[in-house]
């Protein structure tokens, strides 16, 4: 009977998550079986500083692989419920974070790489009206919100 895999948190030095993850993944590949089949996935989330997450069947295998990895501080006791990290994995629509006065950069469409200031936000249509900062006379244009990247908050 196969064991159920669970998600475990590994504490690391803040800023060294990616390095610890890369070394951990290299060790999984180098050790081969049973590590390769027991370790399902490993990842780090940019918004969760000082931790990486590993999905595995057996936490003792994680502990063995972590031994001697610089900047790893060990496995956190217990396991993580997947619903706790789901909020970090689902991308939030750009329109939710935009408001009047925000400075944005256009990342798609005919006005790509231009900057503008948000004048109005239509959440139902997922459209944003903005004034281009680089134009001679500021005239409002309406653009699809997914073509925008927020640079800084409004006044």
C-alpha positions, 0 to 999 in steps of 0.5 A: 500500500502506497503512503499518502504524500503530505506537504512539509515546510523547511526553514531556511535563512531568509534570502537563501530559499532558492539556493537551498531548494536547488541543492535539495533537488540535486540531492534527490536526483543524485540519491535516486530511489527511494528518494525520487519516488517519495519526494513528489515536488519541492518549491519556494514561494516568493511571498513566504520568506525563510521557508521552502515546501516539499511534498513527500510520502516520508518526512524522514527522507526529507531530514536525511536530504537536508543534512549538511545543506548550508542555510537550511534550518531543518524541517518544521514539525508536522505538515502543512495543509494544502489550503494554507499555501493555495492562496500564494499559488493562485495568481490574483487578477491585476484589476483587484490591486488597481485604483485611481491615481496608480502609476502603471506600465503597459505590458501588452498591446499597441502601447506596450512599454509606455507608462500611464496614470489610472483615471478610472477602473471598471471592474465588471469589464476588467478595463482601466482608463488611463492617461499616458505620461509620455504623450504630448497632450494627456488624453485618456485611453481605455485598456484591458487590465491584464495588459498593465503592471502596477509600478506604484500606488496613487496619491 
